[in-house]
Amino acid sequence: MKSFAATDAKNKFAALLDDARREPVAIERHGKTIAVILSSEEYARLEKLEDEWWASQADAIVAKNDWVGSDASQQALRDVLDAKA
């Protein structure tokens, strides 16, 4: 993966976008990657993969009949949020 320092990314934005159309590009600040820029096609592909993964998780739960109803789900979420407060 190609990388740009944050200052170079700002100053050479057009080149960064051209590179990102071919492969993901890391943006670095103080030697650490702070962002990755990728093409819209790659982003759409990753979104599709994520959607497929979540669908497979839901299918597995349904197949095992290992699910809870909406009331129990809402209560579990409230419990988590209350614990963080």
C-alpha positions as CSV (number, residue, x, y, z in Angstrom):
1,M,0.0,0.0,0.0
2,K,1.3,3.4,-0.9
3,S,1.5,6.1,1.8
4,F,1.6,9.9,1.9
5,A,2.5,12.1,4.8
6,A,-0.5,14.2,5.8
7,T,1.2,17.4,4.5
8,D,2.1,15.7,1.1
9,A,-1.5,14.4,0.9
10,K,-2.8,18.0,1.2
11,N,-0.3,19.4,-1.2
12,K,-0.5,16.6,-3.8
13,F,-4.2,15.7,-3.4
14,A,-4.8,15.1,-7.1
15,A,-1.9,12.6,-7.2
16,L,-3.3,10.9,-4.1
17,L,-6.7,10.5,-5.7
18,D,-5.1,9.1,-8.8
19,D,-3.2,6.5,-6.7
20,A,-6.3,5.7,-4.6
21,R,-8.2,4.7,-7.8
22,R,-5.6,1.9,-8.3
23,E,-4.9,0.8,-4.7
24,P,-5.6,2.0,-1.1
25,V,-3.4,4.8,0.1
26,A,-2.4,5.4,3.7
27,I,-2.2,8.9,5.1
28,E,0.4,9.2,7.9
29,R,1.0,11.8,10.5
30,H,4.1,11.5,12.8
31,G,4.8,8.1,11.3
32,K,1.5,6.6,12.2
33,T,-1.3,5.8,9.7
34,I,-4.3,8.0,10.5
35,A,-6.5,7.3,7.5
36,V,-6.8,5.1,4.4
37,I,-8.2,6.4,1.1
38,L,-9.6,3.9,-1.4
39,S,-11.6,3.9,-4.5
40,S,-15.4,4.0,-4.4
41,E,-15.4,0.6,-6.2
42,E,-13.2,-0.9,-3.4
43,Y,-15.4,0.7,-0.7
44,A,-18.5,-0.7,-2.3
45,R,-16.9,-4.2,-2.5
46,L,-16.0,-4.0,1.2
47,E,-19.5,-2.9,2.1
48,K,-21.0,-5.8,0.2
49,L,-18.6,-8.2,1.9
50,E,-19.7,-6.9,5.3
51,D,-23.4,-7.1,4.4
52,E,-22.9,-10.7,3.3
53,W,-21.0,-11.5,6.5
54,W,-23.8,-10.1,8.7
55,A,-26.4,-11.9,6.7
56,S,-24.5,-15.2,7.2
57,Q,-24.4,-14.5,11.0
58,A,-28.2,-13.9,11.0
59,D,-28.8,-17.0,9.0
60,A,-26.7,-19.1,11.4
61,I,-28.6,-17.7,14.4
62,V,-32.0,-18.5,12.7
63,A,-30.8,-22.0,11.8
64,K,-29.8,-22.7,15.4
65,N,-33.0,-21.1,16.6
66,D,-30.8,-19.2,18.9
67,W,-32.3,-15.7,18.9
68,V,-34.1,-13.4,21.2
69,G,-37.1,-11.2,20.6
70,S,-37.1,-7.5,20.3
71,D,-38.1,-6.9,24.0
72,A,-35.1,-8.9,25.2
73,S,-32.8,-7.2,22.7
74,Q,-33.9,-3.7,23.7
75,Q,-33.4,-4.6,27.4
76,A,-29.9,-5.9,26.7
77,L,-29.0,-2.7,24.9
78,R,-30.4,-0.6,27.8
79,D,-28.4,-2.7,30.2
80,V,-25.2,-2.1,28.3
81,L,-25.9,1.6,27.9
82,D,-26.7,2.0,31.6
83,A,-23.5,0.2,32.6
84,K,-21.5,2.7,30.6
85,A,-23.2,5.7,32.1
